[in-house]
């Protein structure tokens, strides 16, 4: 069916898929929060754990550059 030149079934399908993914994203965010809470209760510094996770997302060259700059700036 079309409404105003728009394929209503296709649009509804796309919106429903987005809604499902948004729900999955919320569930994943809650799971991640639980893991950080677990890390904190195990005695780990969550701020440092978050930094490690962020560094692991980056490629090796970018991480190396980060630490080189950190060293240079801290010596200045």
N, C-alpha and C positions, 0 to 999 in steps of 0.2 A: 504494500500500500504506500501511496505517496501523499504527502501533505505539503502543499505549497512547493512542489517540485523536489521535496526531500524524501528519500527512501526511508520511511519511518522505521521499518524493521531493522535495517542496517544501523541506523542511528541508535535505536534502543539497544541493540546488541553491543555496540561500542561503549555506550554509557554503562551498561551492566558489567562489562569486562573491566572498565576503569574502576567501578565501585568495588568489585571483588578484589582487585589489586590493592586499592586503598585500604580495605579491611585487612588484607594480608600484611601490608606495610605497618599498620597499627599493631598487629600481633607480633611482628618481628621486632618492632621498637620496644614493645613491652618485654619481650624475651631478652633483648640486649640490656635493657635496664636491670632486669633480674640478675644477669650475669655480672654486671658492674657491682650490684649490691652484694652478690656472693663474693666477689673479689675483695670488696671492702671488709666484709665480715671475716675473711681469711687473713686480714692484716695488710693487704696490698694498698698502696696509695693509688686511688682511682684516677687521679689527675695524670700520674705517670703512665698508668696502663692506657689511658686514652691517647697520650702522646705516642706510645709505642704502636698502637693500632694505626694512628695517622701516618707515622713514619713507614710502616709496612705497606701502606697503600701506595706510597711513592716508589718510583724506580730508584735503583741504586745510585745512579749519578746525581739525582736530585737530593737524595739523603746526604751523600758525601759533600755536595756543595753547601748544604745547610750547615753541616758541622764545621766545615772550613770557615764559612762566614761567621759562625758563632764563635769560633776560636779567635779569628781576627778581631772581631768587635770586642770580645772580652779582654783582649790584650791592649786595646786602645785606651 
